[in-house]
Amino acid sequence: MTTTNPNGAIVAARMRVAATPVEERDPEERLDRADLEALQLERLQQTVHHAYANVPLYTARLDAAGVAPADIRTLADVARLPFTTKADLRDTYPFGMFAVPMDQVARIHASSGTTGKPTVVGYTAGDLERWGDLVARSLRAAGIRRGMKVHNAYGYGLFTGGLGAHAGIERLGATVIPMSGGQTARQAQLICDFEPDAILCTPSYLLTIADALEAAGVDPRSTSLKVAVLGAEPWTNEMRRELEERLDIDAVDIYGLSEVMGPGVGSECVETKDGPHIWEDHFLPEIIDSETGAPLPDGEMGELVFTSLTKEAFPVLRYRTRDLTRLLPGSGRTGMRRIEKITGRNDDMIILRGVNLFPTQIEEIALGIADLSPHFVLELTRSGRMDALTVGIEPHPDASAAAAADAADLLRAQVKERIGTSVDVRLIEPGHLPRSEGKLKRVYDLRD
């Protein structure tokens, strides 16, 4: 059974887990708005000084804008700072955005970029401590408590999801089961055997795990799971409803992105489930008009922008996330604003089973294979409970049938190796795909 709260979110009529008592929340979660904004301003000023002094790109950008760190006197002055984009991270690859010497960098993570180069982020030991604290705060807001067992099915490695979630689970005092992604039948078996209280993964993968449980003769509603903390891809309240009813759980959204920190930038509260609360003591959010870059007032739909307030190794000033949402008043945490649940972006990035993929990455790989042409389309479909991507591509006109088939197999393998996700490849007769008449449409979303 579900109901709809006054903010339009789908909420379980009977929560499987309890809301966090006020006395168990971090002190910053209990700040009133005035005290929070005073803390934000102090940390914003420190961050701008740190970035200006130690990141050449920010030194040059602020100088060009005629803005000195001392000019940041109010929170509204953040609008005077230059934007940071994914292209900036790509252009300074690999370590040009780091603000500390490499001997102070305790860990490096990376995510895929639009040209095949990853966007690289670094963390000091202090950054890692704060990250663990914020993920722990997020999990606590979602209803996970000390002593619970947590099945972590986010991928480990350079992707921030697995290790970021892992550290937060341990910091919370819960027991982590570090399963990582894949091996779905084994995931289902271990959920039955280990009896975890909570699971962390992408929403689409949780549906696949539910299918695997049913295939094994297990009713998904009969497991020990009480809550799922889901992120790394956009998902709707309709998906929440299906997950909660099918598995008899609370499904809670966690928000983050590697360029800003990783998972734990914000989280829904289990008692409201009305969009992630941004942990504003560490991240200053804005909404801007995507076309003009002008700031928009709270409540207006636009592009989400973040300025970090406490990061040492990799501070970011006004990072354009490309996520489309709006800023709303706090509910479960009244002092901190929340964002409306994100279900779309304003660029051409495809999020396929938690992996970021761009058409230009497919193009880069295809152009390196002699028997393939640069003429291709991407078709997004839904196979069972999982999103699937098919690359429809023309072989080189001079390629034999056997050579074209081998080239298709090579493309499939290199996408898996270099991007980290599986796609299907379908060969299309040369000349049958549309040619550009201006702006070429590459992506066809056939899921609906």
Helices and strands as residue ranges (DSSP letters): E 2-4, E 10-12, G 22-24, G 27-30, H 33-54, H 56-65, G 69-71, G 75-80, H 86-91, G 102-104, E 107-112, E 118-123, H 125-141, E 149-152, H 160-172, E 175-177, H 184-194, E 198-201, H 203-215, G 220-222, E 227-230, H 237-247, E 250-257, E 262-267, E 277-278, E 283-288, E 302-308, E 319-325, E 327-328, E 338-339, E 350-352, E 355-357, H 359-367, E 372-383, E 386-395, H 401-418, E 424-427, E 443-445
